[in-house]
Structure formats: structure tokens, C-alpha cells
Amino acid sequence: MTALLAVALCLAGCGPRTHPVRVPGPVRMAWREVALPSDPRGRATVRAVTACGGSRYAAGAIVAPGGRTTPAVWASRGGAAFTSMRVEPRSYYGRTNVLSTLACRSGVLVAVGADAGGAHGNLRISTWYAEPGGPLREHPAGLDLFGGSAGIGVGAITAGVPGFLLAGARVDRTGGAGAAVWTSPDGRVFTVRDGAAALESGSAGTTELRAVAPAGTGYVGVGDLTPPRSPGAARDPIAWTSPDGVSWRRVAFPATSADDLLLAVAPERGPVAGGAGTASAGSGAGLIAVGTSGSRYTVWSAREDGTGWHRVATFGDTGASVAVPTVPSLVTARGTTYAVVTTAGGYRMWRGRGANWTQVGLPVGVPVQPQRSGPRTVVATADATDVMIATDDGTGARIWVTPA
């Protein structure tokens, strides 16, 4: 009877024995800090990093105790300590620019900076150019080139075979928001390209270009499309390809019921030892993009020509209910891709190959909010030997490197 009772109780309440699932913690990396030089004018803030031709660069501004900013860029050769490059502003707002994006090719460094000004406090955007060894000189732009009545926003810059390209958005010919780019063959003078039918919004929906990367001898761009009458304004991922930055072709993605978008794109293979070009130079190994789908980050892969996109992995939790998810950096080194993302809990770094992605421990914690003491950032770049990040918690910037 006792045995039968035990069996009956087990049938009623016993299931297969389960074990708690162990979720691995972040992978520990051998981060080493590389000091930025002190500056008597104030503290350093870093907004962008890049690497090419054996040199590494960080850019942002010097913030005086009273809050006034002065554009600043630092360079490191061969992984040694950083030194300040000479910066030569040429306009009133150029003297207070904060440099927010960088790209380099064959030793030429190009930056984009901005500061708010004028009666309406609009951003006054300038591009900056340096030959190998510097100085970094401002190329002031007329208000209408990046702003004006058609201006919406300017994003990150990239370097490819045709030259330098800046992604963003403008009011298009239909009177609505649409994707746009600015191109320059040498990084000195930029021309707006906002009339390509493939970039503009239209009957298929509203376009938003989030990022551009070199792809073969041209470019690939990624972003999202909001179809008309989309339930909850859910977006679909979209990509574009261009041989020169002027003419563009739209690459369709399958429509989904979730809110899906692409936020960053990069070649799957980073620079090789002894190689030239930028840290994101094309290599014939295909493309990788990171975006979001609902509350998860998603990884997409494609051929180098920007076609054949397919989802390969998901990772992390965006924390979208608290913070707007972003992918500040996506870089590849020695066949491994590193993504810096934001969550409600702060900045996170993940690395992966194909479908296998693991969180990487950052050397210091950096929250996304609040920003009372200044914007918080974590950005990354890579070269043939190291992954480099800049962390800024709103009180000061620090540079870190780890073997790739």
C-alpha cells in the first residue's frame, strides 16, 4: 500500500527532474588602459574612435569647468600613449564644436562636429580634415548643406573606396522625412545626395537610413521602412547598395509583424596584419548588421554585395521599455564581430561569429542615464591586433585596449 501510495503521489505531482539553466556571465577581457594627455583647459570627453594605417584616433572635445567646449582629437601610433593633435577651427561655431564621428583612409582623417547656435539653437555642423600627421582643420559648411529648412539629422561617417560618406536624413521631394547621404571623394568638401528615388520615402513607406559601411568597391546602407498604416507604426528592416554613394538600389527584406530595424552594419572580416585602409575596410567576407526585433538585439548576415540578407542570431535584452536601444559601434577583428549596444541597465558589449554570441565584460560600467553631468558614451574600433574602446561616464573619458 505504501508503495502504491508513493507511486500515485508521484504520478500526481512528480515530473521530470529539471536543473536550473546556467546563464554564463560576461567573458572577461584583458583590458588595458591607455592614458589620454591631461589638458589645462578642462576634462576630455570622447565621442568617436577609429583606426587605420597603424594609427588610432579618438575625438570629442575638451570641456571647461564652466561647460564651454573646444574640439579635440588625440592620436596614438602603434598602440602607444595618445598625444593631442593640433586642431584649427575656422568659424565661430567651429571653436566650440564637439566632434562626434570619425573615419580615416590612407592616413587621411575626417571628422564631423557640431554645436548648437543661432536664434533657434539649431546644430551648426562642420566637417574637419587632416592629412597624415595633422593638423585637423575645419571646413565650415553653409547652414543649408546639413541643416536649413530641409535638415533633419546627420549620423555617422564612413570611408570606402569611392571616398567618404555621411549618412543622415532630410525632408525629401514629397515633403516628408527620407534617407539622405553626403559624399566627398577626398574628405574635404561634401555634397548632399538626397534625390535618389531608392533612398526617399514613398508609397512603400517612410525610410530611415541608420548606418553605412564600405562593401566591396562601394557602400551598403541599413535602416528601416515604416509601411503606411503599419499597426503600431511597426518598422521593417531594409538595406541599400551603391557603387559610388550617388546612385542607390533598395534591397528588400521580408516584412514581419514585429517592430524590426537595422542599426549598424560592418564587413564581417576586419583588417589583416600589414593591411592598409580603415578598420572597416571591405574584405570579400560578407556583411553583418545588428538591429532590434521587439525586445531583442538581432544579427543579420549578407553577401559582400549587400544581397542575400538572413537573420543568424539574437542576443541580449534591449530594455526598450526604459531606454531607446542603439548600437553605437559595430567592428570586426580577426573574424570576430564586436557590438556595443545600449540597454536600460547601461552600455553592453557582445561579440560573436555566426550564430554564437556572448556578452563581453567592459572594464568599467557606464550607465545610459541620467545625463545631468554630460552625455554618456561607449564606442569601439579595431585594427589588426587590438579592439579599442572609449568610455565616458559624463565626468571624464578613458581609453582601453584588449588583444583582438
Order of alpha helices (4+ residues) and beta strands (2+ residues): alpha-beta-beta-beta-beta-beta-beta-beta-beta-beta-beta-alpha-beta-beta-beta-beta-beta-beta-beta-beta-beta-beta-beta-beta-beta-beta-beta-beta-beta-beta-beta
